[in-house]
Amino acid sequence: MSFLQITCAICTLICLAWFFLEGHVINFVRSRK
């Protein structure tokens, strides 16, 4: 694998984790109101 492929894979994982956590945070805040 090239450096660019590794960087792209890491960015993709971070993006998926960010959206996953962001969705949980929004649901958590809404459920507390």
N, C-alpha and C positions, 0 to 999 in steps of 0.2 A: 504493500500500500504506500502511496505517496503521502507527503506531508499535507498536501491540500485535501486529500481524501480523509485523512485522520481528523484534520481541523473541522471539516464539514460534518463528519459523524459526531464529533463532540458538541458542535453547535446545535445539531439536531436534537441530541439528547437533552441539552440544557433547555432548549425551547419547549420540548415535550414536558419536561419536569416543571418548567415555569407555568405553563398553561394548566397542568394538572393541579399544582399547589394553589394557583390563583383561583381556580374553580372551587376548591375546597374552602379557601378563605372567604370567598363571597358567600357560599352556602352557610358557613359558620356564622358570619356576621348577620345574615338575614334571619337565621334561626334564633338568634339572641334577641332580636328586636321584638 
